[in-house]
Amino acid sequence: RLAREYFLEAIRLEPDSGQVHASAALTHIFEVMFGWSRDVRASLADAERLAKRGIDVDAATAGAHGVKGLVALFNGMHEEALDECHQALDIRPMCSGPLAALAYLELYTGKPGSAIAHAQEAITLNPIFPGWYLYVTAAAEYFGGRTEQALATLDRGVPRGTFAASA
């Protein structure tokens, strides 16, 4: 929520930045992805509104297309989600964010092989990647029948002994 406040302030200061709108939209997506939203429909509507505004002010904002793709995914509109993710990749083909969004989409639409490939490519492009990239990779590996590989991927993201106190 604090990040959202900062992004909304940035929008006030720089209203013509598509990326700032996309970043604010992404805070709503993370609320949905991680189960933090008290009202998923409202969070998705806010994310979509901000993403659309980002595209309106700068049509070449890949992040806004990626957010729109995730909104479409959560609304069960898989073809639209794929279209938005591919638009983001057309704009920024070497950007890890759209690749990771596509991997997430592929994971949840039953394409674990593609999800693994795109998540790993996103990690390669951004060596200081967000931890959820590993989650997508490990989940796709698991659902693709690669249980041992999924466990090894999770080991990369979770330091050993982290859960020892709660076990």
C-alpha positions in Angstrom: 0.0 0.0 0.0 2.9 2.3 0.7 4.3 1.7 -2.8 0.9 2.5 -4.2 0.8 5.8 -2.3 4.3 6.7 -3.8 3.2 5.7 -7.3 0.0 7.8 -7.0 2.1 10.7 -5.9 4.4 10.2 -8.8 1.3 10.2 -11.1 0.3 13.5 -9.6 3.8 14.9 -10.3 4.3 13.2 -13.7 0.8 12.5 -15.1 2.1 11.7 -18.6 4.2 8.8 -17.5 2.7 5.5 -18.7 5.1 3.5 -16.6 4.1 5.2 -13.4 0.5 4.3 -14.1 1.5 0.8 -14.9 3.5 0.5 -11.6 0.5 1.8 -9.6 -1.7 -0.7 -11.4 0.7 -3.5 -10.6 0.2 -2.8 -6.8 -3.4 -3.8 -7.2 -2.4 -7.0 -9.2 0.0 -8.0 -6.4 -2.9 -7.6 -3.9 -4.9 -10.1 -5.9 -2.0 -12.5 -6.6 -0.9 -12.7 -3.0 -4.3 -12.8 -1.5 -4.1 -9.4 0.2 -7.1 -7.8 -1.5 -10.2 -7.3 0.5 -12.2 -6.8 -2.7 -10.7 -8.6 -5.7 -13.2 -7.1 -8.2 -12.4 -3.6 -7.0 -8.6 -4.3 -7.1 -8.9 -5.7 -10.6 -11.0 -2.7 -11.7 -8.5 -0.3 -10.3 -5.6 -2.1 -11.9 -7.3 -2.1 -15.3 -8.2 1.6 -15.0 -4.7 2.6 -14.2 -3.2 0.3 -16.9 -5.6 1.8 -19.5 -4.6 5.3 -18.4 -0.9 4.3 -18.8 -1.6 3.2 -22.3 -3.6 6.3 -23.1 -0.7 8.6 -22.0 2.0 6.4 -23.7 0.9 3.5 -26.0 4.4 2.1 -25.8 4.1 1.3 -22.1 4.8 -2.5 -22.0 4.1 -2.8 -18.3 0.6 -1.4 -18.7 -0.2 -4.1 -21.4 1.3 -6.7 -19.0 -1.0 -5.6 -16.2 -4.0 -5.6 -18.6 -3.1 -9.2 -19.5 -3.1 -10.2 -15.8 -6.4 -8.5 -15.2 -7.8 -10.4 -18.2 -6.4 -13.6 -16.8 -8.0 -13.1 -13.4 -11.3 -12.3 -15.2 -11.1 -15.6 -17.1 -10.5 -13.9 -20.5 -7.5 -16.0 -21.6 -7.2 -15.0 -25.2 -7.3 -11.3 -24.3 -4.7 -12.0 -21.6 -2.4 -13.6 -24.2 -2.9 -10.7 -26.6 -2.0 -8.1 -24.0 1.1 -10.1 -22.9 2.2 -10.4 -26.6 1.7 -6.7 -27.1 3.9 -6.0 -24.1 6.6 -8.3 -25.6 6.3 -6.6 -29.0 7.0 -3.3 -27.3 9.8 -4.6 -25.0 11.0 -8.0 -26.2 14.1 -8.1 -23.9 12.2 -7.0 -20.7 11.7 -9.6 -17.9 8.4 -8.2 -16.7 6.3 -9.1 -19.8 8.0 -12.5 -20.0 7.2 -13.2 -16.4 3.6 -12.1 -16.9 3.4 -14.4 -19.9 4.9 -17.3 -17.9 2.3 -16.6 -15.1 -0.5 -16.7 -17.7 0.8 -19.9 -19.2 1.0 -21.5 -15.8 -2.6 -20.8 -15.1 -3.8 -21.8 -18.6 -2.2 -25.3 -18.5 1.0 -24.7 -20.5 3.7 -25.6 -18.0 6.4 -26.1 -20.6 6.0 -22.6 -22.1 5.7 -21.2 -18.6 9.0 -22.7 -17.5 10.8 -21.5 -20.6 9.5 -17.9 -20.3 10.0 -17.7 -16.5 13.6 -18.9 -17.0 14.2 -16.4 -19.8 12.8 -13.6 -17.5 15.3 -14.7 -14.8 18.1 -14.7 -17.3 17.2 -11.2 -18.4 16.9 -9.8 -14.9 19.5 -11.3 -12.5 18.0 -9.3 -9.7 14.5 -10.7 -10.3 11.5 -10.6 -8.0 11.0 -13.8 -6.0 7.6 -14.6 -7.6 9.5 -15.5 -10.8 10.8 -18.5 -9.0 7.3 -19.3 -7.7 6.1 -19.4 -11.3 9.0 -21.5 -12.4 8.6 -24.0 -9.6 4.8 -24.2 -10.0 5.2 -24.8 -13.7 7.9 -27.4 -13.1 5.6 -29.2 -10.6 2.5 -29.2 -12.8 4.7 -30.3 -15.7 5.7 -33.4 -13.8 9.2 -32.2 -12.8 8.8 -32.5 -9.0 12.5 -32.7 -8.1 13.3 -29.8 -10.3 10.5 -27.8 -8.7 11.9 -28.5 -5.3 15.4 -27.4 -6.4 13.9 -24.2 -7.8 12.2 -23.5 -4.5 15.4 -24.1 -2.7 16.9 -21.2 -4.7 14.3 -18.8 -3.3 13.8 -20.0 0.3 16.9 -20.1 2.5 17.2 -23.4 4.4 15.9 -23.3 7.9 13.5 -20.4 7.3 10.5 -22.4 8.4 12.3 -24.3 11.2 10.8 -22.2 14.0 7.3 -22.9 12.8 7.8 -26.6 12.2 
